Amino acid sequence: VTSYIGDRPFRAVLDTGACRDVVKSEFAMKVRHSRLTKEAYRSRHTVTNPVVCEGVVEGSETAELNMVSDIELLFRSPMQGTDNSKRVTVSFGELDGISENLIIGFPTLASWGMSLDSDADGNIWVEFRKLGITLLAERFGVADE
């Protein structure tokens, strides 16, 4: 889905297979220092007990997760007649070498009351019921009809 950090749009991957929220370390640094996004960067702190995350492929380990960045995300709903936006601060573990800049994991998605639906046009809608917002999901690899 599209999320905003400050007024800048960024893709947030919703990963129900991820056990935590993670941000690419280099991206977190850019958010922290950019004049366009630094107001949404809340804090950075050291993890008391660093962890090593394992990827989908057994044995593929990433670097140690030892820093957390608290970043405010803004979600804007295209639905008319609703509150069109919602701000939420997410605590992302910083990791080097991950495939996406922002990954929101299962515990956070569950706490937001995430559900999925599709319409007759083939659009996929993501609802965060507990946040009171519905978003249009990005679709990749779908040919224009």
C-alpha positions as CSV (number, residue, x, y, z in Angstrom):
1,V,0.0,0.0,0.0
2,T,1.0,3.6,-0.3
3,S,2.0,5.3,2.9
4,Y,3.3,8.8,3.4
5,I,6.3,9.9,5.5
6,G,5.8,13.6,5.7
7,D,4.2,14.5,2.4
8,R,6.3,11.9,0.4
9,P,4.7,8.7,-0.8
10,F,6.5,5.4,-0.1
11,R,5.4,1.8,-0.6
12,A,4.8,-0.1,2.6
13,V,4.8,-3.9,2.2
14,L,2.2,-5.7,4.3
15,D,3.8,-9.0,5.2
16,T,1.6,-11.5,7.1
17,G,4.6,-13.8,7.2
18,A,6.9,-11.3,9.0
19,C,7.1,-11.5,12.8
20,R,8.1,-7.8,13.1
21,D,8.1,-4.5,11.4
22,V,11.4,-3.7,9.6
23,V,12.9,-0.8,7.7
24,K,16.0,-0.9,5.5
25,S,18.8,0.8,7.5
26,E,19.9,3.1,4.7
27,F,16.3,4.2,4.1
28,A,15.8,5.0,7.8
29,M,18.9,7.2,7.7
30,K,17.5,9.0,4.7
31,V,14.2,9.6,6.4
32,R,15.9,10.8,9.5
33,H,18.0,13.4,7.6
34,S,15.8,14.5,4.7
35,R,14.2,17.9,5.1
36,L,11.1,16.4,3.5
37,T,10.6,13.5,5.9
38,K,12.6,14.2,9.2
39,E,9.5,15.7,11.0
40,A,7.9,12.2,10.7
41,Y,10.9,10.6,12.2
42,R,10.1,10.2,15.9
43,S,13.1,8.5,17.6
44,R,15.8,6.0,17.3
45,H,17.0,3.7,20.0
46,T,19.2,0.6,20.7
47,V,17.6,-2.8,21.2
48,T,18.4,-4.3,24.6
49,N,18.6,-7.9,23.2
50,P,19.6,-7.8,19.6
51,V,18.1,-10.5,17.4
52,V,19.1,-12.2,14.1
53,C,16.2,-12.5,11.7
54,E,15.9,-15.5,9.4
55,G,14.4,-15.1,5.9
56,V,12.0,-17.3,4.0
57,V,14.8,-19.5,2.8
58,E,16.0,-21.6,5.8
59,G,19.4,-20.6,6.9
60,S,19.4,-17.2,5.1
61,E,20.1,-14.8,8.0
62,T,20.2,-11.1,7.8
63,A,22.4,-8.8,9.8
64,E,21.6,-8.4,13.5
65,L,18.7,-6.2,14.4
66,N,20.0,-3.9,17.1
67,M,18.4,-0.5,16.3
68,V,14.8,0.6,16.2
69,S,13.4,3.7,14.3
70,D,10.0,5.1,15.3
71,I,8.5,6.6,12.1
72,E,5.1,8.2,11.7
73,L,3.2,6.9,8.6
74,L,0.2,8.6,7.1
75,F,-2.4,6.5,5.2
76,R,-4.7,8.3,2.8
77,S,-7.9,6.6,1.9
78,P,-9.4,7.1,-1.6
79,M,-12.9,6.2,-0.2
80,Q,-15.4,9.1,-0.2
81,G,-17.4,9.8,2.8
82,T,-14.8,8.6,5.2
83,D,-12.0,10.2,7.3
84,N,-9.6,10.4,4.4
85,S,-6.4,9.9,6.5
86,K,-4.9,8.3,9.5
87,R,-1.5,8.8,11.2
88,V,0.2,6.1,13.1
89,T,3.7,5.7,14.5
90,V,5.4,2.3,13.8
91,S,8.5,1.0,15.6
92,F,10.6,-0.5,12.8
93,G,13.6,-2.7,13.5
94,E,16.5,-1.5,11.2
95,L,18.0,-4.2,9.0
96,D,20.6,-4.1,6.2
97,G,20.1,-5.9,3.0
98,I,16.3,-6.4,3.1
99,S,14.4,-6.3,-0.2
100,E,11.9,-3.5,0.6
101,N,12.3,-0.1,2.4
102,L,9.3,-0.6,4.8
103,I,7.8,-3.9,5.8
104,I,4.9,-4.0,8.2
105,G,4.6,-7.4,9.9
106,F,1.8,-9.7,11.1
107,P,1.6,-8.5,14.8
108,T,1.0,-4.9,13.7
109,L,-1.4,-5.8,10.9
110,A,-3.4,-7.9,13.3
111,S,-3.5,-5.1,15.9
112,W,-4.8,-2.8,13.2
113,G,-7.6,-5.3,12.3
114,M,-6.4,-5.8,8.8
115,S,-8.8,-7.5,6.3
116,L,-8.7,-7.9,2.5
117,D,-11.5,-7.7,-0.1
118,S,-11.8,-7.3,-3.8
119,D,-14.4,-5.6,-6.0
120,A,-16.0,-6.4,-9.3
121,D,-13.3,-4.5,-11.1
122,G,-10.5,-6.7,-9.6
123,N,-9.3,-4.0,-7.2
124,I,-7.9,-5.3,-3.9
125,W,-8.9,-3.3,-0.8
126,V,-7.1,-3.3,2.5
127,E,-9.1,-2.3,5.5
128,F,-7.5,-1.4,8.8
129,R,-10.7,-1.7,10.8
130,K,-9.2,-0.6,14.2
131,L,-7.7,2.5,12.5
132,G,-10.9,3.2,10.6
133,I,-9.4,3.4,7.2
134,T,-9.6,1.5,3.9
135,L,-6.8,1.6,1.3
136,L,-6.4,0.5,-2.3
137,A,-3.6,-2.1,-2.6
138,E,-1.0,-1.9,-5.3
139,R,-1.1,-4.7,-7.8
140,F,2.0,-5.9,-9.6
141,G,2.3,-8.2,-12.6
142,V,-1.4,-7.6,-13.7
143,A,-1.7,-6.8,-17.4
144,D,-3.9,-3.8,-18.2
145,E,-7.3,-5.0,-19.4
